[in-house]
């Protein structure tokens, strides 16, 4: 159910809810003379003079040369076009590609005991917990989902009731106990991706925190220099404009360990708008993980084996509703990621105390122990359409200086320490890769604790 909470001390309120080409030749006049054959009949004979022959030869030669030259030019340009075209236009390769797609779909779309149609067009399959993609992973085969661990000390929530945070729940149907809802992947979903192999994964790229790379731009607050065992924050949800289908806009928490190189480990959760991945512009709840800087391990949501889901009423990858409005109601979601002291797995909580599932410690290298950095903020992809900066928005699409009700925020930002206790951030730093396009400001007060405002419109007079 939806609820509206007002904080009288700050005078602010929050919503909690959920050619063919033709050539014409010219005929040349030919010298003709009449002759009489042996039977006295007249016949017409074509007689060419030497000059005629030379003249015709030059014309024909020139015409042939012109055709060859034109044909070569056309073929060269068309060759590039054909090379860029999807090879599935060829029947044989079309059949092969579709076979690979269907094989991949069988891996990730598990047999369901119930199917739910979401108002936004998604199909949710209720899959038995032990049949979910996680247990296809070699280190997880034959295992069972673990029981929930104790929450970190100092963690308070209103209760275990489940608000209607997602559009699919508006149908009034839920998955039965012992099952989990999984957003069904379609052929169209995979066809939108650059390749079947990379479907559901971020683009592998050099990862650095101090600058943008591979067209990715960030505006984040972060802490480092200590051992971290989790993080918590509330994020307001928007529906930013994404101008290119191969771009995205997201707001998330990163729990990070390892160097910013090939061995980077990350656990990520938040909301994102990604037309390529989902085929629309809804903001969606998502998760991600990697152990090798996005190269070969990990994926979004449940699109590969890894994350173990335990909840039957939260669908990872499903649209979030409602969203915040400019100078109007603000809707935010709470996220908590923490390391279970007993088993070492990293658990995820969404909303008011609802456990979604966990990332097994066995998936990781550095994160088997602890995190060395935690980040909060936004990220977009700038593909530089038409040679200029993208107009894809980050957060609300407005700069941090516009403040509450207009800019996107993270509030009540905390980390989990070695003693499994939630503590305030110390030495929070903020950085924006391209502050003329997207910026960030940090602060602290008695109600929100540590917070940040961040985001921006992308292309503007200061960001050409």
C-alpha positions as CSV (number, residue, x, y, z in Angstrom):
1,X,0.0,0.0,0.0
2,X,1.1,3.6,-0.6
3,X,1.9,5.9,2.3
4,X,2.8,9.6,2.6
5,X,5.2,10.7,5.4
6,X,5.9,14.3,6.4
7,X,8.8,15.4,8.5
8,X,7.7,18.5,10.4
9,X,11.2,19.4,11.5
10,X,12.3,19.8,7.8
11,X,8.9,20.7,6.4
12,X,9.3,18.0,3.7
13,X,7.2,15.0,2.7
14,X,8.0,11.7,1.0
15,X,5.8,9.3,-0.9
16,X,6.5,5.7,-0.1
17,X,4.9,3.4,-2.7
18,X,5.9,1.9,-5.2
19,X,17.7,1.2,-59.7
20,X,17.5,0.2,-60.8
21,X,19.3,2.7,-63.1
22,X,18.5,2.8,-66.9
23,X,21.0,4.1,-69.6
24,X,19.8,5.3,-72.9
25,X,22.2,4.8,-75.8
26,X,22.3,6.9,-78.9
27,X,22.3,5.2,-82.3
28,X,24.9,6.4,-84.7
29,X,24.1,6.7,-88.4
30,X,25.7,4.0,-90.4
31,X,26.6,4.2,-94.1
32,X,24.5,2.0,-96.1
33,X,24.5,1.1,-99.8
34,X,22.2,-1.0,-101.9
35,X,23.6,-4.1,-103.5
36,X,22.0,-6.8,-105.9
37,X,22.6,-10.4,-105.0
38,X,22.9,-13.3,-107.6
39,X,19.2,-13.6,-107.8
40,X,18.7,-10.0,-108.7
41,X,17.3,-9.2,-105.3
42,X,18.3,-6.0,-103.5
43,X,19.9,-6.3,-100.1
44,X,21.1,-3.7,-97.6
45,X,24.8,-4.0,-96.6
46,X,26.4,-2.0,-93.8
47,X,29.7,-0.6,-94.8
48,X,32.1,0.9,-92.3
49,X,34.9,3.1,-93.2
50,X,38.2,3.0,-91.2
51,X,37.3,6.3,-89.6
52,X,33.9,5.0,-88.6
53,X,35.4,2.0,-86.9
54,X,37.9,4.1,-85.0
55,X,35.1,6.5,-83.9
56,X,32.9,3.7,-82.7
57,X,35.7,1.9,-80.9
58,X,36.5,5.1,-79.0
59,X,32.9,5.6,-78.0
60,X,32.3,2.0,-76.9
61,X,35.6,1.9,-75.0
62,X,34.8,5.1,-73.2
63,X,31.3,3.9,-72.4
64,X,32.6,0.6,-71.0
65,X,35.3,2.4,-69.0
66,X,32.6,4.7,-67.5
67,X,30.4,1.8,-66.6
68,X,33.3,0.0,-64.9
69,X,34.3,3.0,-63.0
70,X,30.7,3.7,-61.8
71,X,30.2,0.1,-60.9
72,X,33.4,0.0,-58.9
73,X,32.4,3.2,-57.0
74,X,28.9,1.9,-56.3
75,X,30.2,-1.5,-55.2
76,X,32.7,0.0,-52.8
77,X,30.1,2.1,-51.0
78,X,27.6,-0.7,-51.0
79,X,30.2,-3.1,-49.6
80,X,30.6,-1.0,-46.6
81,X,26.8,-0.8,-46.1
82,X,26.4,-4.5,-46.5
83,X,29.3,-5.1,-44.1
84,X,27.5,-3.0,-41.5
85,X,24.1,-4.7,-42.0
86,X,23.1,-7.5,-39.7
87,X,24.1,-10.7,-41.3
88,X,20.8,-12.3,-40.4
89,X,19.4,-11.1,-43.7
90,X,21.1,-14.2,-45.1
91,X,18.7,-17.1,-44.7
92,X,21.4,-19.6,-43.5
93,X,22.9,-17.3,-41.0
94,X,19.5,-16.1,-39.9
95,X,18.6,-19.6,-39.0
96,X,21.8,-20.2,-37.2
97,X,21.5,-17.0,-35.1
98,X,17.9,-17.7,-34.1
99,X,18.9,-21.2,-33.1
100,X,21.6,-19.7,-30.8
101,X,19.1,-17.2,-29.4
102,X,16.6,-19.9,-28.6
103,X,19.2,-22.1,-27.0
104,X,20.2,-19.1,-24.8
105,X,16.6,-18.4,-23.9
106,X,16.2,-22.0,-22.7
107,X,19.1,-21.4,-20.2
108,X,17.6,-18.3,-18.6
109,X,13.9,-18.8,-19.0
110,X,13.2,-21.5,-16.6
111,X,10.0,-23.7,-16.4
112,X,7.3,-21.8,-14.5
113,X,4.4,-22.9,-12.3
114,X,2.5,-19.7,-12.9
115,X,2.7,-16.7,-15.3
116,X,1.7,-13.2,-14.5
117,X,1.0,-10.4,-17.1
118,X,2.3,-7.0,-16.0
119,X,0.4,-3.8,-16.9
120,X,3.5,-2.5,-18.6
121,X,3.7,-5.6,-20.9
122,X,6.3,-7.6,-19.0
123,X,5.7,-11.3,-18.4
124,X,6.7,-12.7,-15.0
125,X,7.3,-16.4,-14.6
126,X,7.0,-17.9,-11.2
127,X,9.9,-20.3,-11.0
128,X,10.7,-22.8,-8.3
129,X,13.4,-21.4,-6.1
130,X,15.8,-24.3,-6.7
131,X,15.3,-24.0,-10.5
132,X,16.5,-20.4,-10.8
133,X,19.5,-19.5,-12.9
134,X,21.8,-19.1,-9.9
135,X,22.1,-22.8,-9.4
136,X,23.4,-23.4,-12.9
137,X,26.7,-21.9,-11.6
138,X,29.3,-24.6,-11.0
139,X,30.0,-23.6,-7.4
140,X,26.3,-23.4,-6.6
141,X,25.0,-26.6,-8.2
142,X,23.3,-28.9,-5.7
143,X,23.1,-26.2,-3.0
144,X,20.0,-24.7,-1.5
145,X,19.1,-21.1,-0.6
146,X,20.3,-20.1,2.8
147,X,18.2,-18.7,5.6
148,X,18.1,-15.0,6.2
149,X,20.9,-13.6,8.4
150,X,20.6,-11.0,11.1
151,X,20.4,-7.4,9.9
152,X,23.2,-5.0,10.8
153,X,23.0,-3.3,14.2
154,X,21.3,0.0,14.1
155,X,19.1,-1.0,11.2
156,X,15.5,0.2,11.7
157,X,12.6,-0.2,9.4
158,X,8.9,0.4,9.6
159,X,8.0,-3.2,9.3
160,X,8.1,-6.2,7.0
161,X,5.0,-5.2,5.0
162,X,5.6,-5.1,1.3
163,X,4.7,-1.9,-0.5
164,X,3.6,-1.9,-4.1
165,X,6.9,-0.7,-5.5
166,X,6.6,-2.4,-8.9
167,X,4.2,-2.1,-11.8
168,X,3.7,-5.8,-12.1
169,X,2.3,-6.0,-8.5
170,X,-0.6,-3.8,-9.6
171,X,-2.1,-6.8,-11.2
172,X,-2.9,-8.1,-7.7
173,X,-1.2,-11.4,-8.3
174,X,1.9,-12.8,-6.8
175,X,4.1,-15.9,-7.1
176,X,3.3,-18.8,-4.8
177,X,5.5,-19.5,-1.8
178,X,8.6,-21.5,-2.8
179,X,8.8,-19.7,-6.2
180,X,10.4,-16.4,-7.3
181,X,9.2,-14.0,-10.1
182,X,11.6,-13.8,-13.0
183,X,11.0,-11.3,-15.8
184,X,10.8,-13.4,-19.0
185,X,13.5,-12.6,-21.6
186,X,12.3,-12.6,-25.3
187,X,13.9,-13.0,-28.7
188,X,13.5,-9.3,-29.2
189,X,15.4,-8.5,-26.0
190,X,18.5,-10.4,-27.2
191,X,18.2,-9.1,-30.8
192,X,18.6,-5.6,-29.4
193,X,21.9,-6.5,-27.9
194,X,25.3,-6.1,-29.6
195,X,25.8,-9.9,-29.4
196,X,24.3,-12.9,-27.7
197,X,27.5,-13.4,-25.7
198,X,27.3,-9.9,-24.3
199,X,23.6,-9.9,-23.6
200,X,22.8,-8.8,-20.1
201,X,26.3,-7.6,-19.4
202,X,27.9,-4.2,-19.3
203,X,30.4,-3.3,-22.0
204,X,33.9,-4.4,-21.0
205,X,36.1,-1.4,-20.7
206,X,39.1,0.0,-18.8
207,X,37.7,1.0,-15.4
208,X,39.0,4.1,-13.6
209,X,37.4,6.1,-10.9
210,X,39.2,9.4,-11.6
211,X,37.9,9.9,-15.1
212,X,35.2,8.8,-17.6
213,X,36.0,5.8,-19.8
214,X,34.4,4.2,-22.8
215,X,31.7,7.0,-22.9
216,X,30.6,6.3,-19.4
217,X,30.2,9.4,-17.2
218,X,29.6,9.5,-13.4
219,X,28.6,11.8,-10.6
220,X,29.3,10.0,-7.4
221,X,30.0,10.3,-3.7
222,X,32.4,7.8,-2.3
223,X,34.3,6.6,0.8
224,X,37.5,4.6,0.8
225,X,40.5,3.9,2.9
226,X,38.8,1.5,5.3
227,X,37.2,-1.9,5.4
228,X,33.5,-1.9,4.5
229,X,31.0,-4.7,5.0
230,X,28.0,-3.1,3.4
231,X,26.1,0.1,2.6
232,X,22.7,1.6,2.9
233,X,20.8,4.6,1.4
234,X,17.5,5.8,0.2
235,X,17.3,7.0,-3.5
236,X,14.5,9.0,-5.1
237,X,13.4,7.4,-8.4
238,X,12.9,9.4,-11.6
239,X,12.3,8.6,-15.3
240,X,15.2,10.4,-17.0
241,X,15.2,10.8,-20.8
242,X,17.5,8.4,-22.6
243,X,18.1,9.7,-26.2
244,X,19.8,6.7,-27.8
245,X,18.8,3.1,-27.5
246,X,22.3,2.1,-26.8
247,X,22.7,4.5,-23.9
248,X,21.4,4.2,-20.3
249,X,20.9,6.3,-17.2
250,X,21.2,4.7,-13.7
251,X,21.4,5.6,-10.1
252,X,23.0,3.0,-7.8
253,X,25.2,1.9,-5.0
254,X,28.6,0.2,-5.7
255,X,30.3,-2.0,-3.2
256,X,33.8,-2.4,-4.5
257,X,37.0,-4.3,-3.8
258,X,40.2,-4.8,-5.7
259,X,42.2,-2.4,-8.0
260,X,40.5,-0.6,-10.8
261,X,41.9,-3.1,-13.3
262,X,41.2,-6.6,-14.5
263,X,40.5,-8.0,-11.0
264,X,37.9,-5.5,-9.9
265,X,35.0,-7.0,-7.8
266,X,31.7,-5.1,-7.6
267,X,28.3,-5.6,-6.2
268,X,25.7,-3.0,-7.5
269,X,22.0,-2.3,-7.0
270,X,19.7,0.6,-7.8
271,X,17.4,1.8,-10.6
272,X,18.1,2.3,-14.3
273,X,16.5,3.3,-17.6
274,X,18.0,1.1,-20.4
275,X,16.1,0.9,-23.7
276,X,18.6,-1.7,-25.1
277,X,18.2,-4.1,-22.2
278,X,14.5,-3.7,-21.5
279,X,13.0,-2.3,-24.7
280,X,11.4,0.7,-23.1
281,X,12.0,3.8,-20.9
282,X,10.7,2.7,-17.6
283,X,13.0,3.0,-14.5
284,X,13.7,-0.5,-13.3
285,X,15.1,-2.0,-10.1
286,X,18.3,-3.8,-11.0
287,X,21.3,-5.6,-9.7
288,X,24.8,-6.3,-11.1
289,X,28.0,-8.1,-10.1
290,X,31.4,-8.8,-11.6
291,X,34.8,-10.3,-10.4
292,X,36.9,-9.2,-13.4
293,X,36.0,-5.6,-14.2
294,X,33.0,-6.5,-16.4
295,X,35.0,-8.7,-18.8
296,X,33.6,-12.2,-18.6
297,X,31.9,-12.6,-15.2
298,X,28.6,-11.3,-13.9
299,X,25.5,-9.8,-15.4
300,X,22.4,-7.7,-14.8
301,X,19.7,-9.2,-12.6
302,X,19.1,-12.9,-13.2
303,X,20.4,-13.0,-16.7
304,X,23.2,-15.4,-15.7
305,X,23.9,-17.7,-12.8
306,X,25.1,-16.0,-9.6
307,X,22.6,-14.0,-7.6
308,X,20.4,-16.2,-5.5
309,X,16.9,-14.8,-5.1
310,X,14.8,-15.7,-2.1
311,X,11.8,-13.4,-2.3
312,X,8.5,-14.2,-4.1
313,X,7.2,-10.7,-4.4
314,X,10.1,-8.7,-5.8
315,X,11.0,-9.0,-9.5
316,X,14.5,-7.9,-10.3
317,X,14.4,-6.0,-13.6
318,X,10.8,-5.0,-13.2
319,X,9.5,-1.4,-13.5
320,X,9.3,0.8,-10.4
321,X,6.2,2.8,-9.7
322,X,5.5,5.6,-8.9
323,X,8.3,8.0,-9.7
324,X,9.3,11.4,-8.5
325,X,8.0,14.5,-10.2
326,X,9.7,17.9,-10.7
327,X,8.7,20.3,-8.0
328,X,6.2,17.7,-6.8
329,X,5.9,14.4,-4.8
330,X,9.2,12.6,-4.2
331,X,9.3,8.8,-4.2
332,X,12.3,7.0,-3.0
333,X,13.4,3.4,-2.4
334,X,15.7,2.1,0.4
335,X,18.5,-0.3,-0.4
336,X,20.8,-2.2,2.0
337,X,23.7,-4.4,1.0
338,X,25.6,-6.2,3.8
339,X,27.9,-9.1,4.4
340,X,26.5,-11.9,6.5
341,X,29.1,-12.4,9.3
342,X,28.3,-16.1,9.6
343,X,28.4,-17.3,6.0
344,X,30.1,-14.3,4.3
345,X,27.4,-13.9,1.6
346,X,26.3,-10.4,0.5
347,X,22.6,-9.9,1.1
348,X,20.3,-7.4,-0.5
349,X,17.3,-5.7,1.1
350,X,14.8,-3.6,-0.9
351,X,12.2,-1.3,0.6
352,X,11.0,-1.7,4.2
353,X,13.0,-4.7,5.4
354,X,12.2,-7.0,2.5
355,X,15.1,-9.4,1.7
356,X,15.5,-10.0,-2.0
357,X,18.4,-12.5,-1.9
358,X,22.2,-12.7,-1.9
359,X,25.4,-12.9,-3.8
360,X,27.3,-16.0,-2.6
361,X,30.8,-15.2,-1.3
362,X,32.2,-18.0,-3.5
363,X,31.5,-15.8,-6.6
364,X,34.2,-13.4,-5.7
365,X,37.9,-13.0,-5.0
366,X,38.5,-9.7,-3.2
367,X,34.9,-9.4,-1.9
368,X,35.1,-12.7,-0.1
369,X,36.6,-10.7,2.6
370,X,35.4,-7.1,2.6
371,X,35.0,-4.0,0.4
372,X,37.6,-1.2,0.1
373,X,35.3,1.4,-1.4
374,X,31.6,2.3,-1.5
375,X,30.1,4.6,-4.1
376,X,26.7,6.3,-4.3
377,X,25.5,8.2,-7.4
378,X,24.6,8.3,-11.1
379,X,26.1,7.0,-14.3
380,X,25.2,7.5,-18.0
381,X,26.5,6.4,-21.4
382,X,27.5,9.2,-23.8
383,X,27.6,7.8,-27.3
384,X,28.1,11.3,-28.7
385,X,25.3,11.3,-31.3
386,X,25.9,13.6,-34.2
387,X,29.4,14.4,-32.8
388,X,28.1,16.3,-29.8
389,X,27.4,15.4,-26.2
390,X,24.3,13.2,-25.5
391,X,21.1,14.7,-24.1
392,X,20.6,11.7,-22.0
393,X,19.7,12.8,-18.5
394,X,21.1,11.7,-15.2
395,X,18.8,11.5,-12.2
396,X,16.0,14.0,-12.6
397,X,17.8,15.7,-15.5
398,X,18.5,18.8,-13.3
399,X,21.7,19.9,-11.6
400,X,22.4,19.3,-8.0
401,X,22.1,23.0,-7.1
402,X,18.3,22.9,-7.6
403,X,18.0,20.9,-4.5
404,X,15.0,19.0,-3.0
405,X,12.0,18.3,-5.2
406,X,14.0,19.1,-8.4
407,X,17.4,17.3,-8.2
408,X,18.0,13.6,-7.6
409,X,19.3,12.6,-4.2
410,X,20.7,9.9,-2.0
411,X,19.9,10.3,1.7
412,X,20.7,8.6,5.0
413,X,23.9,7.2,3.4
414,X,25.7,4.7,5.7
415,X,28.2,1.9,5.7
416,X,28.5,-1.3,7.6
417,X,31.6,-1.8,9.7
418,X,33.5,-4.9,10.9
419,X,31.2,-5.3,13.8
420,X,28.1,-5.6,11.5
421,X,26.9,-2.1,12.6
422,X,25.6,0.7,10.4
423,X,27.6,3.8,10.9
424,X,27.6,7.3,9.3
425,X,30.0,8.0,6.5
426,X,33.3,9.6,7.3
427,X,35.4,11.6,4.8
428,X,32.8,11.5,2.0
429,X,34.2,12.8,-1.2
430,X,32.3,13.8,-4.4
431,X,33.5,13.7,-8.0
432,X,31.8,14.4,-11.3
433,X,33.5,13.3,-14.5
434,X,32.0,16.1,-16.5
435,X,30.5,18.7,-14.1
436,X,29.2,21.0,-17.0
437,X,26.9,18.1,-18.0
438,X,26.2,16.4,-14.7
439,X,27.3,17.6,-11.2
440,X,27.1,16.6,-7.5
441,X,27.0,18.2,-4.1
442,X,27.3,16.6,-0.7
443,X,26.0,17.6,2.7
444,X,24.9,16.4,6.2
445,X,22.0,17.3,8.5
446,X,20.2,15.8,11.5
447,X,17.3,14.4,9.4
448,X,19.0,13.0,6.3
449,X,22.4,12.3,7.8
450,X,24.9,12.1,4.9
451,X,23.3,13.0,1.6
452,X,24.1,14.0,-2.0
453,X,22.3,15.8,-4.7
454,X,23.5,14.9,-8.2
455,X,22.5,14.8,-11.9
456,X,22.0,17.0,-14.9
457,X,20.6,17.4,-18.4
458,X,23.6,16.3,-20.5
459,X,23.9,18.5,-23.6
460,X,23.4,22.2,-22.8
461,X,25.2,25.5,-23.5
462,X,28.0,24.6,-21.1
463,X,28.1,21.0,-22.3
464,X,28.2,21.2,-26.1
